[in-house]
Amino acid sequence: MEKIIYDIGMHAGRDTEFYLKKGFKVVAIEANPALVEKATIKFKEDISTGRLIIIDKAIAPAGVDTIEFYTNDKHDDWGTIIPDWNRGQDAGFKSITVQTVPLQTIIQTHGVPYYMKIDIEGADTLCLQSLQQMNVVPEYLSIELLTPNNYKDKNVDCLEILFYLYAMGYRKFKISDQTDLSSIKLPNPAREGNYADFNFSGGFVSGPFGKELEGPVYTIDQISKKYLDYFYSSPGLIKGMLVKIFRKAGISVVKKGDFHSNGWFDVHAYK
């Protein structure tokens, strides 16, 4: 059976492009109409051959037909259904109404994915809840973790994502630093799909997955401790901004540990 990847939160389509080059069939979900329009043109051939299916809706709970979706022209990767998402970092959001689709419906239509990438800006746990309710567990799954600056109200359950993953049966975890992908070279011969000479620099891409993701493997206890230490001892937004200024000035900035104050992170879960 052909392996399928779900790209939930397609954005500009860099992850989708990578998965297609690796030879996978892709189901991509993106609620921002402007981004969908660009991707439809960019991936016209893949769509026509059935290698790519783009679903232009927002993931939402069952029974909700439409929902307010918040876009940001300056940061078009921050599109979200969460009203207070990243408001402390930028106030330039505007609201549009979009159609919705439950993840259950997508899975029932297109099948269980081999790998699922989830990055929908604060609404990510909706996907985990749906998978748990359906008793569906992709072999590999990655999901963006919260940073201390995502919500104005910092009173959030930062471990919720990790708890869901553990409850679903995942026992092995890796951390992917989304600010440090430019030097990655994929193995040849490939360990996932086809070999692809893909350049991960430039941002807006999640990087390798599955057997091709390097780095240490952590238990739930180990990754929870690391993440709690990061989430509640982070120097916050001001230091993050200073780090960016230093880098632009050519001043070296040393990162410490798997989590650091100048970045955002995905957790990859394995059975």
PLY file of the C-alpha trace (Angstrom):
ply
format ascii 1.0
element vertex 271
property float x
property float y
property float z
element edge 270
property int vertex1
property int vertex2
end_header
0.00 0.00 0.00
1.25 3.48 -0.88
2.46 5.48 2.10
0.67 8.78 2.74
1.90 11.82 4.64
-0.44 14.40 6.16
0.91 17.96 6.14
-1.45 19.64 8.60
-0.63 23.32 8.37
0.79 23.42 4.85
1.63 27.14 4.89
3.79 27.92 1.81
4.18 24.24 1.01
7.87 23.67 1.68
7.18 20.54 3.71
4.73 19.33 1.09
7.37 19.87 -1.59
9.88 17.84 0.43
7.48 14.95 0.98
6.58 14.86 -2.71
10.26 14.79 -3.67
10.68 11.86 -1.30
8.06 10.01 -3.33
5.17 10.08 -0.87
1.56 10.88 -1.59
0.58 13.98 0.40
-2.66 15.23 1.91
-2.10 18.89 2.86
-4.47 20.95 4.99
-4.37 24.75 4.93
-7.10 27.22 5.90
-5.55 30.45 4.57
-7.12 31.02 1.11
-4.18 33.11 -0.14
-1.69 30.35 0.67
-3.94 27.70 -0.90
-4.19 29.72 -4.09
-0.40 29.95 -4.40
0.08 26.26 -3.61
-2.54 25.23 -6.17
-0.50 26.97 -8.86
2.86 25.75 -7.59
1.79 22.11 -7.31
-0.52 22.01 -10.32
1.11 18.91 -11.81
1.18 16.97 -8.54
-2.49 17.78 -7.95
-3.44 16.68 -11.48
-1.69 13.32 -11.06
-3.25 12.71 -7.65
0.06 12.82 -5.80
-1.16 15.80 -3.78
-4.56 16.61 -2.31
-5.00 20.08 -0.79
-7.86 20.56 1.66
-8.63 24.26 2.00
-10.30 24.13 5.39
-9.45 24.54 9.07
-9.24 21.58 11.41
-12.05 21.98 13.94
-14.24 19.89 16.24
-17.09 17.93 14.70
-20.32 19.89 14.30
-18.63 23.22 13.52
-19.16 24.13 9.86
-17.37 27.50 9.83
-14.95 29.21 12.19
-13.10 32.51 12.63
-9.57 32.18 11.28
-6.96 34.81 12.14
-4.38 35.75 9.50
-1.36 37.98 9.75
0.10 39.64 6.65
3.49 40.13 8.28
3.69 36.58 9.62
1.58 34.44 7.30
2.79 31.29 9.11
0.85 32.40 12.21
-2.62 31.67 10.81
-4.75 30.24 13.61
-8.24 29.65 15.01
-6.96 30.61 18.50
-7.93 34.26 19.24
-5.03 35.08 21.60
-2.27 33.24 19.71
0.95 35.30 19.49
-0.91 38.53 20.32
1.91 39.51 22.66
4.36 39.42 19.76
2.29 41.06 17.04
-1.14 42.71 17.02
-1.56 42.70 13.24
-4.15 39.96 12.95
-7.37 40.09 10.98
-10.29 37.72 11.09
-11.86 35.83 8.20
-14.47 33.08 8.17
-13.39 29.72 6.76
-14.92 26.30 6.24
-13.93 23.56 8.65
-13.32 19.83 8.56
-12.81 17.31 11.38
-9.61 15.27 11.15
-11.76 12.16 11.47
-13.39 12.95 8.13
-10.03 13.37 6.40
-8.76 10.04 7.73
-11.96 8.24 6.80
-11.64 9.62 3.27
-7.90 9.33 2.62
-6.67 6.70 5.05
-4.27 6.55 7.99
-1.00 8.37 7.25
2.44 6.84 7.67
3.64 10.18 9.04
1.63 13.17 10.24
3.10 16.66 10.63
0.96 18.96 12.77
1.60 22.70 12.91
-1.61 24.69 13.22
-0.58 27.38 15.68
-2.11 26.48 19.01
-4.95 24.26 17.76
-2.65 21.26 17.42
-4.19 19.25 20.25
-7.44 19.04 18.26
-5.63 16.62 15.97
-4.33 14.53 18.86
-7.81 14.39 20.41
-9.25 13.16 17.10
-6.58 10.50 16.69
-7.15 9.27 20.24
-10.92 9.12 19.77
-10.47 7.10 16.57
-7.74 4.91 18.09
-5.54 5.84 15.12
-1.79 6.10 15.67
0.47 7.02 12.70
3.83 5.28 12.79
5.54 8.68 13.01
4.10 12.00 14.16
5.57 15.46 14.71
3.92 18.43 16.34
5.02 21.95 17.19
5.47 22.62 20.90
4.34 25.79 22.63
6.88 28.47 23.49
6.46 30.75 26.53
5.51 33.65 24.24
2.68 32.06 22.23
-0.13 33.21 24.53
-0.74 36.50 26.29
-2.02 34.41 29.18
0.90 32.17 30.17
-1.37 29.98 32.33
-1.36 27.08 29.87
-0.77 23.35 30.22
2.51 23.13 28.38
2.71 19.34 28.88
-0.70 18.65 27.33
0.77 17.68 23.95
3.28 15.28 25.49
0.59 13.69 27.68
-1.63 13.08 24.66
1.22 11.50 22.73
2.03 9.18 25.62
-1.65 8.23 26.07
-1.79 7.37 22.36
1.00 4.83 22.83
4.11 6.73 21.78
7.13 5.93 23.93
10.09 7.42 22.03
10.59 11.14 21.45
13.04 13.37 19.61
13.42 17.14 19.59
13.78 19.03 16.32
15.20 22.56 16.60
13.40 24.51 13.89
16.01 27.29 13.91
18.90 24.98 13.06
18.06 23.03 9.89
20.29 24.67 7.26
23.23 22.29 7.72
21.19 19.09 7.47
22.22 16.61 4.79
19.87 13.73 4.14
21.29 10.18 4.04
21.98 8.61 0.67
20.74 5.93 0.23
17.55 7.19 1.80
16.05 5.67 4.92
12.62 7.16 4.15
11.16 7.10 0.65
13.42 8.30 -2.15
16.60 10.29 -1.76
15.96 14.03 -2.14
18.68 16.67 -2.33
16.58 19.16 -0.37
17.80 22.47 1.08
16.22 23.08 4.49
17.60 26.60 4.90
15.34 29.64 4.62
12.75 28.69 7.22
9.13 27.52 7.01
10.14 23.86 6.79
9.99 21.13 9.43
12.98 19.05 8.33
13.59 15.30 8.26
11.28 12.79 9.91
11.09 9.15 10.82
14.24 7.11 10.29
16.08 10.12 8.83
15.74 12.39 11.85
19.00 12.47 13.79
19.40 13.13 17.49
18.96 11.40 20.83
15.82 9.47 21.73
14.10 10.45 24.99
11.55 8.81 27.25
8.45 10.74 28.30
10.06 11.56 31.66
13.25 12.86 30.07
11.61 15.05 27.45
9.02 16.38 29.93
11.75 17.49 32.33
13.74 19.19 29.56
10.64 20.93 28.26
9.46 22.09 31.69
12.90 23.51 32.45
12.79 25.41 29.15
9.18 26.58 29.38
9.32 27.96 32.89
12.88 29.26 32.98
13.00 30.83 29.52
14.40 34.39 29.51
11.47 35.30 27.29
10.83 37.52 24.33
13.27 40.34 25.12
16.30 38.07 25.22
15.10 36.34 22.06
14.99 39.69 20.29
18.47 40.57 21.56
19.82 37.29 20.24
18.48 38.11 16.78
20.08 41.58 16.91
23.42 40.05 17.96
23.30 37.58 15.11
22.59 40.26 12.53
25.60 42.13 13.87
27.76 39.05 13.43
28.09 38.38 17.15
28.16 34.69 18.00
25.39 33.40 20.24
25.84 30.12 22.07
22.85 27.78 22.38
22.53 25.61 25.46
20.81 22.23 25.56
18.05 20.82 23.38
15.79 23.79 24.10
17.02 27.39 24.03
15.56 30.88 24.18
15.96 31.73 20.50
13.83 29.19 18.77
10.81 27.01 18.37
10.69 23.25 18.46
8.88 20.22 17.14
8.61 16.98 19.05
8.72 13.79 16.98
6.94 10.77 18.44
7.66 7.12 17.66
5.91 3.93 18.67
0 1
1 2
2 3
3 4
4 5
5 6
6 7
7 8
8 9
9 10
10 11
11 12
12 13
13 14
14 15
15 16
16 17
17 18
18 19
19 20
20 21
21 22
22 23
23 24
24 25
25 26
26 27
27 28
28 29
29 30
30 31
31 32
32 33
33 34
34 35
35 36
36 37
37 38
38 39
39 40
40 41
41 42
42 43
43 44
44 45
45 46
46 47
47 48
48 49
49 50
50 51
51 52
52 53
53 54
54 55
55 56
56 57
57 58
58 59
59 60
60 61
61 62
62 63
63 64
64 65
65 66
66 67
67 68
68 69
69 70
70 71
71 72
72 73
73 74
74 75
75 76
76 77
77 78
78 79
79 80
80 81
81 82
82 83
83 84
84 85
85 86
86 87
87 88
88 89
89 90
90 91
91 92
92 93
93 94
94 95
95 96
96 97
97 98
98 99
99 100
100 101
101 102
102 103
103 104
104 105
105 106
106 107
107 108
108 109
109 110
110 111
111 112
112 113
113 114
114 115
115 116
116 117
117 118
118 119
119 120
120 121
121 122
122 123
123 124
124 125
125 126
126 127
127 128
128 129
129 130
130 131
131 132
132 133
133 134
134 135
135 136
136 137
137 138
138 139
139 140
140 141
141 142
142 143
143 144
144 145
145 146
146 147
147 148
148 149
149 150
150 151
151 152
152 153
153 154
154 155
155 156
156 157
157 158
158 159
159 160
160 161
161 162
162 163
163 164
164 165
165 166
166 167
167 168
168 169
169 170
170 171
171 172
172 173
173 174
174 175
175 176
176 177
177 178
178 179
179 180
180 181
181 182
182 183
183 184
184 185
185 186
186 187
187 188
188 189
189 190
190 191
191 192
192 193
193 194
194 195
195 196
196 197
197 198
198 199
199 200
200 201
201 202
202 203
203 204
204 205
205 206
206 207
207 208
208 209
209 210
210 211
211 212
212 213
213 214
214 215
215 216
216 217
217 218
218 219
219 220
220 221
221 222
222 223
223 224
224 225
225 226
226 227
227 228
228 229
229 230
230 231
231 232
232 233
233 234
234 235
235 236
236 237
237 238
238 239
239 240
240 241
241 242
242 243
243 244
244 245
245 246
246 247
247 248
248 249
249 250
250 251
251 252
252 253
253 254
254 255
255 256
256 257
257 258
258 259
259 260
260 261
261 262
262 263
263 264
264 265
265 266
266 267
267 268
268 269
269 270
